[in-house]
């Protein structure tokens, strides 16, 4: 299929002195099968050789090097200011300690394509049993928040075969 039927997704990953974890994250992102995305690494003024590693090993990844550590919110805001995007583009703010499956972007974007009232899509996150291992995003079981006027419909699924919980709140 052509990219014009897939909305563009800007994948934003922050890094600060953690090149090994960020490298694992980037390698998993590069394996995804969604055809229309770009990756932006925002480096929060690392001093561990991160920037050199990204430049040498990931030439197709955009790199924004900040002059100081703007932390999480500031780094993500800098990314939005830096990127060129259209009104129908999507943003994915991905923590650098995350590994993703090949098809996870399809699962995150499909709710928007199938429901014009959808405003946010969130994956189920599985945590590794190893204390220093990255989290893994499971696309097949997503949490989804959808606004219908002043009513928020929350659908949660706790695993691939588990029950679906739906709540409706008027706000």
N, C-alpha and C positions, 0 to 999 in steps of 0.2 A: 504494500500500500504506500501511497505517497505521503510525504510529510504534511501537506496541506490539510489532510483530514485528521491529523493529530495535532492538537494545540502544543505550542512550544512550552517546555518546562525548563526553568532556570533552577538548577540544583546548586544551592549555596552551602558550602561547608567551611566552617571556621576552624582555624588552627592557631594554637599558641604553644610552641615548644613541645609538640607531640607528633613528630614526623612519622614515627612508626605506625601509630594508630591511624593517622590520616592517610598514610599510604595504603593500608589495608582497606579503608573505606573507599578510596578512589579506585582501587582494583576491582572491588565489588560493583561499584557504579558503572565502570566501563564494560561490564558484562551484561548489562540490562538490554532487553530486546525492544524497548520503546524507541521509535525511530527519530523523534524530534526533541532533543534535549541538549543543553550545554551545561558544563560544570564550571563553577567559579569557586576557587579557593580564596578565602580571605585570610591572610596571614596577619595576626595581631602582633607584629614586631617581634617575631621569634629570634632567638639567638642560638638555636641548636642545629643550624644547617638545614632547616626545613625548606626554605625558599630555594636553595640550590638543588635539593632532592626533587622538588616539584618541577623546576625548570628542566632538569636533566632527564627525568623519568616520565614526565607527563606533559609533553610539548603541546598537546591538543587541548589542555585544560587552561582556562583563563586564570590568571593569578593577580590578585589585588594585594599589594604589600602596603600595610599601614605603617605610619611613622611612630605610632605608639599603640599600646594595647587598649583598644576601645571596649574590650570585654564583649559579652554576648550581644546585647541589644545594639550597642554602638557599631560593632562589626557587621551585623546584619543590615543595619541602616546604611552603612557605607556601601555595602553590596548593592542595595536597591538604587542608591544614588549613582553608582558606577555603571550599572547595566543599562543597555538600550533594550527597551521592551515595548510590545504592543499591548493594547487594552485586553486582548483575549489570551495573553500569556499567563502561565502559572508559575508560582514560586514554591520551591521545596526547600525548607530550612532543615538541613540534615546534620545531626551531630556527628562529629568525626569519629566517635567510637561505635559507629553503626555499620553493619554489613547488610546489604540488601539482596533480595532474590532477583532473578532475571526479569520476572514479569510484574514486579511490584508497582511500577509506574502506571501500567495499564489499569490495575485495580484502584489506584488512587484517582486517576483521571476519569474513569468510566462513570462514576456517580454524577459528575458535572455534565457529561455528555448526554446522560439519560434522564436528568431531572433539572429543569431550569431553575428550580428553587434551591438547589444544593449550593451551599456557600463554603463548606469545609469538608475535607475528607482526611481521616487520620488512620494510619495502619495499626494493626495489633503489633505490639513490640514484645519480643521474647528475649529474656535476659539469659545470658550464658551462665552456666554453673561455675565456671572459672571466674575468680574475682577480677582478673585483669583482662578478660576477653571482651570483645565488642558485643553490643546488643545486636539482635538480628530482627529485621522487619519482616513479618509474615504477611504477605499480601492477601492470602485467601480468607482471612478473617479480619475485617476492618471495622473500626468504630466509625460512625458517620453521624455528623450533626447536620440537620437540614432545617432551615427556617421557612415557615409558611406564615407570612404576614407577621403577626405578633406571637405565634405559637412556635416553640422549639420542639422538634421531634428528635429524640435521641434513640438511636438503635445501637445496641452493643451485642457482640457475639463473643463468647469467651474461648471458643476453640473451633476447629474445623467442623466438628460434628455436634458441637454443643448448642445449648438453647440460645435463642435470640431474645433479647430484652428490649422492649420498646417503652419509652416514657414520652408523655406529651405534657409540656409545660406552657402555660400562657405567661408571656412576659410583657 
